[in-house]
Amino acid sequence: MGHSHDFLTDPSTGRLRFTATGRDALEARFARAGIDLQQIDTLAKARSAAAQVSHQELLALAALMKGHDPVIDQVMAGRPEGDHAPGARP
């Protein structure tokens, strides 16, 4: 079986399951992005979910920094989500 500290995979079936350590480390973080770890049962789904979580977290950080750092404001002004990031201030 393939493994990390956070999940185990069965190479013959491609099935994935999170370990207790993985659930403890990731469940709340993924839940904030609206993702239920119980629904992730393949490595492809895990990669897709992780990308969604990372994207949402970056948008949240950019929104938090909006108005505090002119460089971030300049970069985000050119992105479609720049004015629509969660928690963005007008």
Buried (B, 14 or more C-beta within 10 A) or exposed (E): EEEEEBBBBEEEEEEBBBBEEBBEBBBEBBEEBEBEBEEBBEBEEBEEBBEBBEEBBEBBEBBBBBEEEEEBBEEBEEEEBBEEBEEBEE
